[in-house]
Amino acid sequence: MKYLAALLTIACAMPAAAQDPEPIVLTDKARQIHQRVPVADGHNDLPWEIRTKGDSNLDTLDISQPQPTLHTDIPRMRKGGVGIQFWSVWVPVSTSRRGTSLRTTLEQIDLVNQMVRRYPGELRLALTTDDIDQCLADGKIASLIGVEGGHCIEGSIATLQQLYKRGARYMTLTHSDSLDWADSATDESRAGGLSEFGKEVIREMNRLGMMVDISHVSPETMHQTLDTTAAPVIFSHSSCRAVADHPRNAPDDVLKRLPENGGVLMINFFSGFVVPAATDNYTYKFNLRKQLAEELGDDERAIRRRMNQLTADMPMPAGTIHDVLDHIDHAVKVAGIDHVGLGSDYDGVSVLPAQLEDVSCYPYITQGLLDRGYNEEQIGKILSGNILRVMKAVEEHAAQLKQQQ
């Protein structure tokens, strides 16, 4: 009953929707810029969607064809100008309770490799920035692997090394739950930010040449990571807390440290993180879902059914592309033009702003930035230049460490 009462309180407190800004209209100038500059997206959860909706079978979900139940397929990636895609190999934190986190992550990595083998005319695995350059030169979509959640290494540096050898080029330190070595933004503290083992993980990622991703982590973990790392960090899919006050977003005191570190904030598109009127809605649903998981265990169908019952009258405000552009503007203002990118979270979220409904929509970002006064050089940095610079710096730092051994 307490959750129903909270639901009613939040629903009644929702502010009236403001008048939506005018939709963005594409111009020839934006189309031309977008053709010249590839989009690098920091986070797409398509592999898990293929696993759950298609039983990891690309015959069932053939992404070379339009897939209306997904945010992502190859025709729409081409239409959106995606040239560089980090595929998330996320697995639920619940796998750690069953001791299957690593096994399931390796299965997801295998699925990315299956995608690349199935569509060699469109996708190619990339492990380095040189690989990315060659993919772009050959007209392929550079496909990279990002591990989402340190629970996947099961407390082992050797496992971290194994994931790097299997192609992972970043790891998000936590997902929704805190670990004994790193705290999440959406859970109680267990490590006080980072434990000594957590700092060892970061140093090893620096040594390997694996980008440290501080999306999902608490502000304390963000700061301690920046204190520990010797290479630039990324937020693979986060937005700005000063614009939309959700704990998954990056606070300004962290953004102000990105210029010294050299890292990049890749803006998430999920309405619950970017639309101010949606943050309370999502926070309530997130906490309710965690409570139901405690009560119902891993019965995903039962959780979803109960969630639908309790939140049927509480739709999340979707917002518009202008909400995402507000986050880009703020991040540029606080961190600087060299420290902002895009990390959509496509196929990992339930609600998206108008004009950002799927991977075909990236040209509207280019147009929106033009409309707000950005020039082509600045737009290029946001679309892909900044994350490529970070990845190159991480590679170079690892190469220097190897030379010193």
C-alpha positions, 0 to 999 in steps of 0.5 A: 500500500505504501507504494500505491500511496507514493504513486498517487503523491508523485502523480498529483505533484507532476507539473503541468507540461510546458508548451513543446518547442517546435520540431526540428526541420532538417536542412541541406546544410545539416544533411551535408555535415552529417554525411561528412562526419560519422556518428559514434554512439557510446552505448546501444543495448541491442545484443540483450534485445536480440537475446530476449526477443529473438533467443540470440538468433539473427534468423529470428531478428534479422537486423539487416531488415527493418525491425519495428520492435527494436530501436536499432537495425542496419538500414536505420543505422545507415540512415542515421549516419552511425559509423562507430557503435559501442555495443553493450554486452550488459547482463543483469546484476541478478546473474551475480547471485546465481554465479553466472555473470561472466558466462552470460557476458561471454555469451553476449560477446559471442552474440556481437561477434555473431552479428559481425560475422552475419553482416560482413558487408555492413559491420566489422569488429574494431579493437583499436582506433586504427581499426575504426579508421579502416572501418570508416574508410571501407564503409563499414560500421565499426563495432566495438564492445562495452561491458556494462557493470563490474559484477561481470568480472566476479571480483577477479582481475584475471577475468577483467583481462579475459574480457579485454582479450575477448574484445571489450574496450570499456567497462562500466564500473557498476550497474544499478547495484553497488558492489563491494568494490564500487558504489552505484548511483542507485543503491546504498554505499558498500565501498565508500566510493571505491575500495582498494580493489576498485582502484586496482581495477582502474589501474589495470584497465589503464594498463590494458588500454580499456576505457574506464566508464563511470556511468551508473556510479555514485558521485563519490565513485566518480571523484575517486575514479578521477583521482585514481586513473591516469588515463581519460574516463568516459561516461558512456551513457549519462546526462547532466544532473543540473538539468534533470535531477536524477542520480544517474546523471553527472553533477557539475563538480564532476563535469568540471574535472573532465578538462583536466582528465581529458574524458568525455560525457556521452549524453543519454537519450532516455526520457527518464534521465533527460526530461526534468518532468520525467525524473520523479516518475522514473525514480519511483518506478525504478525503486518499485521495481527493485522492491518487486524483485526482492518480493518476487525473485527473478520471475521477470514476467511476474515483475513486469505484470505487477509493474504494469498494474501499479503504474498503468495510470502513470505514463512517463513524459517523453519530452523532445529532442530539445531536452537532449540538446539542453543537456549537450549545451549544459555539458559544453558550458561546464566541461567544454566542447572537447568533452561531450559526446553521444551515448543513446542507450537505444534498445535499453530504455522504454521511453525516448524523446520526440525526434529521437525515437530510433537510430535513424534520428541522429541527423536531427541532433546535427540540425539542432546543434546548428540551430543553437549556433554550433559550427561544423568543427564543434558538431564533429567533436560531439558526434565522434571526434571527442570519443575517438580522441579519448580512446586514442589517449587510452591506447597511447597511455597503455602503450607507454606503460608497456614500454616502461615494463 
